Amino acid sequence: MTCSHVLCKVDSIADAVRDFEDLGFTMEWGSDPDRAHNALLWFTDGPFIEFFELPRAVALLRWPFAAAYGGPAGERLARWAGPGEGWRDLALETESTDLTEARAALLAAGVPVSRLIRGKRTRPDGAPVRYQFLAPRPASLPFVVSAYDPPQRPAQVTHANGAKGIARVRMGVADADRSSFDALIGDHDRWLTVEPAARTGVLAVELDGLESELDTDKLHGGALIASPASPASATREEA
């Protein structure tokens, strides 16, 4: 499995889309903008970023969700619905549109995981998108998502601020979670840098190509910074 995308929880998806467009990013609504609860920040290759809005009241569905898909699924939903903005989760992807084998492999490795969850959404153009996902326990671990059916990455993506793609995702991993985390990641992932931490979770995301630093007031809690190879970093060092 490889890094699919990073999830950023926001209080208002409309505000987040406006702010990131102001920062020079090309944003894509997950569904009809009048009803959407998520938006996507794509790059030509590599991981993307998903911004999502989820009312705190959704946490009340933890128990019905757990009854349907297992305890780890309910815990994950409660985590997603928790208060505050910023990095909330990390998704790992498989090449298959079916996660049956991935689930069996995780269980064999001793990682508690939910039952298979089937999801779908309708794009702004009306086209359906289907996918599956799994929620490992604890909820701070990355979750697993299938390949999208049909594939969703745009053929070409450009951002006015020069951003070319995610250089790396800095992931903090607690000692207690390390064995399960390693079982999920498998071999080295080129986009993930693992760091010891008191709690498991995304620490920061570095972007290649940024021509200037981003206004932190418009990042909605996500630590999104220029990679050392970006023009913005060179400008910062010269200053």
Backbone torsions as a table, in degrees:
resi	resn	phi	psi	omega
1	MET	NA	146.0	179.9
2	THR	-125.8	165.8	-179.0
3	CYS	-65.3	120.8	179.6
4	SER	-92.1	-58.8	-179.1
5	HIS	-162.4	162.4	178.1
6	VAL	-108.5	137.1	-178.1
7	LEU	-104.9	131.1	178.2
8	CYS	-118.0	118.6	178.4
9	LYS	-80.5	134.2	178.8
10	VAL	-130.7	156.3	178.6
11	ASP	-77.5	-31.9	179.9
12	SER	-139.6	115.8	-179.1
13	ILE	-67.4	-33.0	178.5
14	ALA	-64.4	-42.6	178.7
15	ASP	-65.8	-39.6	-179.1
16	ALA	-64.2	-44.3	178.8
17	VAL	-61.5	-45.3	179.6
18	ARG	-61.1	-45.7	-177.1
19	ASP	-66.1	-41.5	-179.1
20	PHE	-72.6	-30.4	172.1
21	GLU	-67.5	-37.6	175.8
22	ASP	-62.5	-31.0	179.3
23	LEU	-79.2	-2.8	176.8
24	GLY	98.3	13.8	177.9
25	PHE	-94.9	147.5	172.0
26	THR	-90.5	118.5	-175.8
27	MET	-107.4	150.0	177.8
28	GLU	-126.2	123.6	176.8
29	TRP	-67.1	143.3	178.1
30	GLY	-73.2	-27.6	178.9
31	SER	-154.0	-164.9	179.0
32	ASP	-51.6	121.6	-176.7
33	PRO	-53.1	-28.6	-179.7
34	ASP	-71.3	-19.9	-177.6
35	ARG	-125.8	-2.9	-172.9
36	ALA	-65.0	145.1	173.1
37	HIS	-116.6	4.5	176.7
38	ASN	-148.2	162.9	177.1
39	ALA	-148.1	155.0	-171.8
40	LEU	-122.5	140.7	175.7
41	LEU	-115.6	100.6	-175.3
42	TRP	-91.3	158.5	168.1
43	PHE	-129.9	163.5	-176.2
44	THR	-59.8	-34.5	173.0
45	ASP	-147.9	171.2	179.9
46	GLY	81.2	-174.9	-178.1
47	PRO	-63.4	154.7	174.0
48	PHE	-117.6	178.6	179.8
49	ILE	-119.9	132.1	175.4
50	GLU	-111.6	128.0	173.9
51	PHE	-103.6	134.3	-178.5
52	PHE	-141.2	149.5	177.1
53	GLU	-115.1	130.2	-179.0
54	LEU	-145.8	115.6	-178.6
55	PRO	-59.4	147.5	179.8
56	ARG	-60.6	-29.2	-178.4
57	ALA	-62.0	-21.5	179.2
58	VAL	-62.3	-24.4	178.6
59	ALA	-59.7	-23.7	178.5
60	LEU	-66.5	-18.0	178.6
61	LEU	-84.3	3.2	-179.2
62	ARG	-53.0	-46.1	-173.9
63	TRP	-73.3	-43.9	173.7
64	PRO	-60.9	-38.0	179.3
65	PHE	-65.4	-40.0	178.3
66	ALA	-65.7	-38.5	179.3
67	ALA	-63.9	-35.5	-177.9
68	ALA	-80.2	-38.4	-170.1
69	TYR	-125.4	0.5	179.8
70	GLY	105.1	154.8	-177.1
71	GLY	-52.2	-44.0	179.9
72	PRO	-58.7	-31.0	178.8
73	ALA	-68.8	-42.3	178.2
74	GLY	-64.2	-39.9	178.6
75	GLU	-64.5	-38.3	179.6
76	ARG	-65.8	-43.7	179.7
77	LEU	-61.1	-41.9	178.9
78	ALA	-63.3	-37.7	177.7
79	ARG	-64.3	-45.3	-179.9
80	TRP	-62.5	-35.1	-176.0
81	ALA	-86.4	-2.0	-178.7
82	GLY	-62.7	160.8	-176.5
83	PRO	-71.7	162.8	174.8
84	GLY	95.0	159.6	177.8
85	GLU	-107.3	161.7	175.4
86	GLY	124.9	-174.3	-179.0
87	TRP	-60.2	127.4	-175.4
88	ARG	-118.8	-24.8	-177.4
89	ASP	-165.5	169.2	176.9
90	LEU	-132.4	133.0	179.9
91	ALA	-107.9	136.1	173.1
92	LEU	-107.5	143.9	-175.8
93	GLU	-120.7	154.4	172.3
94	THR	-108.9	168.9	177.1
95	GLU	-83.3	-14.0	-176.8
96	SER	-92.8	153.1	174.3
97	THR	-86.6	-1.2	179.1
98	ASP	-123.5	131.7	-174.9
99	LEU	-102.4	13.0	-177.9
100	THR	-57.9	-47.2	-179.2
101	GLU	-69.3	-37.9	178.8
102	ALA	-62.4	-41.2	179.1
103	ARG	-63.6	-44.6	179.5
104	ALA	-61.3	-39.2	-179.9
105	ALA	-66.3	-40.2	179.2
106	LEU	-66.8	-43.0	178.0
107	LEU	-62.3	-39.3	178.7
108	ALA	-65.4	-28.9	178.9
109	ALA	-84.9	-0.2	177.5
110	GLY	86.5	16.7	179.7
111	VAL	-95.5	116.2	176.0
112	PRO	-62.8	136.0	-175.5
113	VAL	-148.2	151.3	179.8
114	SER	-68.4	171.5	167.7
115	ARG	-70.9	165.8	-178.3
116	LEU	-67.5	129.4	-178.3
117	ILE	-112.6	125.7	178.7
118	ARG	-98.3	127.4	179.7
119	GLY	-121.9	163.1	175.6
120	LYS	-158.0	156.8	173.3
121	ARG	-147.4	166.3	178.3
122	THR	-115.5	119.6	-178.9
123	ARG	-62.7	163.9	176.9
124	PRO	-56.5	-27.8	179.6
125	ASP	-86.1	4.3	177.5
126	GLY	91.4	-5.7	-178.8
127	ALA	-77.3	136.7	179.2
128	PRO	-79.5	148.0	175.6
129	VAL	-127.6	129.5	-179.9
130	ARG	-119.9	149.9	-179.6
131	TYR	-161.4	169.1	174.2
132	GLN	-127.1	154.7	172.5
133	PHE	-148.4	160.7	179.6
134	LEU	-128.9	143.7	179.6
135	ALA	-115.0	106.6	174.8
136	PRO	-73.0	166.0	174.5
137	ARG	-117.8	136.5	3.3
138	PRO	-75.5	166.8	-174.5
139	ALA	-68.7	-11.6	177.6
140	SER	-77.4	-17.2	176.2
141	LEU	-70.4	155.9	174.0
142	PRO	-59.8	152.0	172.8
143	PHE	-101.2	172.3	-173.5
144	VAL	-117.3	131.4	178.5
145	VAL	-125.3	146.5	178.1
146	SER	-78.1	173.4	168.0
147	ALA	-64.4	145.7	-180.0
148	TYR	-76.5	144.3	179.4
149	ASP	-123.4	106.6	-0.1
150	PRO	-80.5	170.4	177.2
151	PRO	-55.2	144.9	-172.2
152	GLN	-113.2	-14.5	-175.1
153	ARG	-65.4	128.9	176.2
154	PRO	-62.0	150.3	-178.9
155	ALA	-66.0	-33.7	-179.1
156	GLN	-141.6	133.5	179.8
157	VAL	-131.9	129.5	174.6
158	THR	-130.1	145.1	178.3
159	HIS	-124.4	133.7	-175.6
160	ALA	-61.6	-24.5	-178.8
161	ASN	-86.5	4.7	176.8
162	GLY	90.2	-5.9	-177.4
163	ALA	-58.1	130.4	-178.2
164	LYS	-106.9	-28.2	-177.9
165	GLY	167.0	172.6	177.7
166	ILE	-78.2	122.7	177.4
167	ALA	-79.5	-43.5	176.3
168	ARG	-164.0	153.5	172.6
169	VAL	-109.4	118.9	177.3
170	ARG	-84.5	116.7	-175.1
171	MET	-116.2	119.0	174.3
172	GLY	-83.8	135.1	-179.3
173	VAL	-131.6	124.0	177.6
174	ALA	-72.4	150.8	-178.9
175	ASP	-55.4	-39.8	-176.7
176	ALA	-65.6	-22.3	-177.0
177	ASP	-100.0	-4.3	-168.3
178	ARG	-63.3	-42.3	-177.7
179	SER	-65.7	-41.4	177.8
180	SER	-67.6	-38.6	178.0
181	PHE	-61.5	-44.7	179.8
182	ASP	-63.8	-35.3	177.9
183	ALA	-65.3	-33.8	178.3
184	LEU	-72.8	-45.4	-173.9
185	ILE	-75.9	-38.6	-176.4
186	GLY	70.8	-131.2	178.6
187	ASP	-66.8	166.9	-178.0
188	HIS	-53.0	133.5	175.6
189	ASP	-101.7	124.3	-173.4
190	ARG	-62.8	-21.8	-176.7
191	TRP	-98.3	-8.1	-176.4
192	LEU	-106.4	131.6	170.8
193	THR	-116.7	117.4	-175.0
194	VAL	-94.3	132.3	-179.8
195	GLU	-129.1	141.4	175.4
196	PRO	-61.1	140.8	-178.6
197	ALA	-154.3	158.9	177.7
198	ALA	-68.9	-33.5	178.9
199	ARG	-131.8	146.9	-179.5
200	THR	-81.2	131.7	179.0
201	GLY	167.5	167.4	178.8
202	VAL	-70.7	130.0	179.3
203	LEU	-95.4	-44.7	-177.7
204	ALA	-164.5	159.4	176.6
205	VAL	-125.6	127.5	179.6
206	GLU	-103.9	137.1	-178.4
207	LEU	-113.5	136.1	172.0
208	ASP	-83.0	145.8	170.5
209	GLY	91.8	-11.6	-178.1
210	LEU	-58.1	130.9	-177.4
211	GLU	-89.4	-17.4	177.6
212	SER	-152.8	161.2	179.3
213	GLU	-65.9	151.2	-179.8
214	LEU	-91.7	145.0	177.2
215	ASP	-70.0	111.5	-175.6
216	THR	-64.0	-22.2	178.8
217	ASP	-68.2	-15.1	-178.4
218	LYS	-108.4	10.0	-175.4
219	LEU	-93.2	-4.3	176.9
220	HIS	53.7	43.0	172.8
221	GLY	86.5	-7.6	-178.9
222	GLY	-88.6	127.7	176.6
223	ALA	-78.3	96.9	-176.8
224	LEU	-119.5	110.2	-170.5
225	ILE	-129.5	163.5	178.4
226	ALA	-75.7	138.6	176.1
227	SER	-70.7	160.3	179.1
228	PRO	-56.8	-26.6	-178.5
229	ALA	-84.8	-5.9	-176.7
230	SER	-77.8	149.9	175.5
231	PRO	-55.3	-33.9	-179.5
232	ALA	-62.1	-37.6	179.4
233	SER	-69.1	-38.6	178.2
234	ALA	-64.0	-40.3	178.2
235	THR	-64.1	-40.1	179.9
236	ARG	-64.0	-41.4	-179.3
237	GLU	-67.2	-37.3	179.2
238	GLU	-66.0	-35.6	179.5
239	ALA	-69.0	NA	NA
